[in-house]
Amino acid sequence: MEKYEKVKKIGEGSFGKAILVKSKEDESQYVIKEISISRMSSQERQESRKEVAVLANMRHPNIVQYKESFEEGGCLYIVMDYCEGGDLFKKINSQKGVLFSEDQILNWFVQICLALKHVHDRKILHRDIKSQNIFLTKNGTVQLGDFGIARVLNSTVELARTWIGTPYYLSPEICENKPYNNKSDIWALGCVLYEMCTLKHAFEAGNMKNLVLKIIRGSYPPVSVHYSQDLRSLLAQLFKRSPRERPSVNSILDKPFLAGRIERFLSPESPARPHDAVSLPSTLR
């Protein structure tokens, strides 16, 4: 930690702390995730290192960039770029009830999908998609963050608490203790899209039991007809109770009303272009 100067703590979760720091070398700001590994077995620590290596290989304009990681004093430290625009959750709350335009929602949504495509194409699950894990850079680019963190904790007791921390995004299959796959990420993506459209959670209840019942039933208040039929119909597909019936991220990006927006977010010199061009939606091939 001697290379960084602590500015302030910006978050705390089941994983540990998130600290805003300044590099002593060039004054740049970064976020450091501090994860306690002192109680992990050597196998769990080994797994953690593997997951961090996966994180290190994620290079995409819509994914928060990893800088480095190190271990010190029983903690694992993961250094990531700092997104000055804050997270989507704060942005939604700052609207004070004023709905976003459909254009704005779709621009953000396409960028989130491009990030998730990069992850899913590599056979990796995010496992913790929520508006608090979607960040905005200074110039308004959307970046998906914090995947890998939940996976780092995969084999520890703390993961159970991660779910309890953000129950709004749980898929019906997780609520029923069924295996998790990439379609649970798609359900969580639906929860984020719903929040952008309504400024509220799709599934809310006074206690965990009632919340789980609502999620399993898939019952949520309808989205305003102010938004297009395309958008509302997509939401209904993301919230299909059966994982098999939910679209993959590739088929979401294939939808004509979204496909046309992709080019503006993947510029020719984009680092994502060489890897992703091959599997761009068919409309762009």
N, C-alpha and C positions, 0 to 999 in steps of 0.2 A: 504493500500500500504506500510505500515511501515515494512512489512516482506521482501520487495523487494527493490533492488537498481536499478534504471534505468541505462541501458547501452546506448541505442540509440533507436531512432524511426526507425522502419524498413518498415513501410508502412502506407498508409492513403487511406481510401476509403469512400464510402457513409456511411458505418457503424460507422466510427470514426477512431481511430488510432490503429496501432499494435506496441507494444513497446517491445524491447528485454530487459529483466531484469535478475538480478542475485539474487538468494535467499540468504539472509543474514545468514540463518541457515547453509546451506551446500554448498554454492558457485555454485549450479547447475543453468544452464541458462534455462529460460522459455520465452515464448511469452505471453504477456498480451494484450487482445483485450479490448479497452476502448470504450464503447458505451454510448452515451448520452441518458439518459432516462427521463431527467427533463421535457421534453415537452409531454411525454406520459401520457395518461389517466391512472387511477388506473387499469382499465381492461387490457390495453395494457401492463402495467408493470407485471401484474399477468401472462399474456400470455408469456412474456419474461422469467419469472422465470420457467414456465412449460417447455419451450423449452430448457433452460439450464439444467433442470433435465434430459431431453431426452439425451442431449449431454453427461451428466455425466455417463449415462449407456452404452455408446458406448465403448466396449472394444474389440479391434481387432488389430492384428499386423500391418494391413495396414491402420489403421485410427489414425490420430494424437491424442495422449492421452490427455484427459481433466485432469486437476489437481484439480482446485477449482474455485469458483466464489464468488464475494462479491459486495456489493453496497456501494458507498461512494461519497459524494458531487455531487449527481445528475447523477452519471455515474454507469454503470454496468461493472464490470471487470471480464473477463473470462481468466483464466490462463491455458495455454496449453503447452505441451512439445515443445521444440525448435528443429527443424530439421536442423542440421548443414550443410547438403548437398545443401541447398537452394531449390528453386522450379524448376519444370520441364520447365517452360517458360524460365528461365535464362539458363538452361542446353541446351535447343534447340537453343537459340541465340548464345551460346558460340561455337556451332559447325561450325560457319562461312561457312555454305553451305555444309559441309561434312556430308553425310547421315549416320544415325545410321544403324547398322546391323539389319536384321529382328529378329535375336535371342534376341538382346537387347530390341527391341520394344515390342516383344511378352512377354518377362519377365516382363516388366513394365506394359503392358496392362493387363495381368492376375492379377497382384496385385491390380490394380485399380478396376478391375471387382470384385475381392473378397471383397474389401472394400464396393463397391456399392451393392453387394449382401447382405452383412450384414445389410446395411441401408434399402434396399428395402424389405428384408424378414421381417423387423419390421414395414412395412407399412409406412415408412418415406421417404420423397423425399429430395434429396440433394439441388436442385434448383440453384446451382451455381458451376457446374463442369466446370473447365477451367484449363489450364496448370499452371496458377499462384496459384491454390489451391491444387496442387499435389506436395508433398514435398519428398525430399530424405534425409534419415538419413545418419549418418556418414558411416555406413557400406553398404550403397546403397539400403536399403529397401525403397520401395515406400509407402508413406502414404497420404491418402486423408484427407484434412482438410477443415475447414471453413464451413461445412454444419451446419445448425442450426443457423449460424449467419444471413443468409438471412431470415430464418424463424423467428428469434427473431424480425426482422424488418417487419414482414409480414403485420402488420396492420398500419404501419406508412407510411407517405408520402415518406420517404427516399427510400423505396423499388423501387419506379419508377426509382430513380437515379441509383440503383444497376444495373438494366437492361441496362440503357444507358451507364454505365461504361464499360460493356463488351458485346457489341452487337454481336460479332463474333459467340457466342455460342447459340444464340437464335434459337429455333426450329420454323418451319413454323407455327405451331398452335399458338405459343406465338405472332408471328408477325401478325397473323390474329385475335388476341384477343380472342382466344378460350381457354377453361380450360386447366390448366397445369396438367399433370400426370407423372407417372414414365417414360413414353416413351419420354418425353422432356429431362430427364436426359440421356436417351440412345442416343438421337441426339447429345447432348453436348459431350458425350463419343466418338461419331464418330468424332466430331470436334477435340478432343484431339488426337485420333489415327491418323487422317489425318496430324496434325501438327508434330507428331513424325516421320511420313513417308516422309514428304516433307519439314519440317522446316518452313512451311508457314501456314497461316490461309486458311481454305477451302473456306470461303466466305469473299471476300474483295471488298470494293468499296469506292469511294471518299466521299460519303455522306450516311446518314442513309437510305434515300428513296431507293437508288440504291442497298444498301446492303440488305434491306428487300426484294426487288424484286428478287435478286439472291437467297436468302434463300428460298423464297416461290417456286421458280422454281426448286430449288434443283440442280442448275448448278454449278459444281466446276471442276477445271482442273484435269485431270486424274493423278493417282499416278504412279510412275515409274514402268515399267515392271521388273525392278531389284527385286521387291518384288513378293512373290508367288501369285498364283491365289487365294488361300485360303484367304489370307490377303486382297486382293483387292475386292474379292467378299463379305467378311464380311463388309468392309467399305460401299459398295453399299447398304447392308441391313440396316446398322445403319442410312444411309441417305435416307431411304424411306420417301417420303413426308407424307404418311398417318401413323399416330402413330400406328395404329393397325397392320400395316405390319412390324413394327420394332420388332426385337427379344427382349425378356426379358433378363435380365442379366443372369438368370439361363440357358436359352437356348444358350446364347453366350458361357458360360463356358462348355456346353455340347459338343461343337464342337471338334471333335477328335484332330485337330491340336493345340488346346489350353488345352484340358482336361489333357493331359499327363504332362503338366507343373505344375499343381496345387499342387501336393504332395510336391514339393520342397519349396513351400511357406507356407504350413500349416504343421508344424512339429508336431509330436505326442503330445508334451507338450505345443503346442500353445494354448493361452487362447481362441482362436476362435474355437478350435476343438470341445469342448463339445456341443456348440450351433449349429455349422455349419455342423457337420458330418452327421446329419440326412438328410440335404437337399443338400448334395454334388451332383454334376452332376452324372447322372446315370452310366456313364462310370467308376466311382470310387466306386460305391456302392457294 
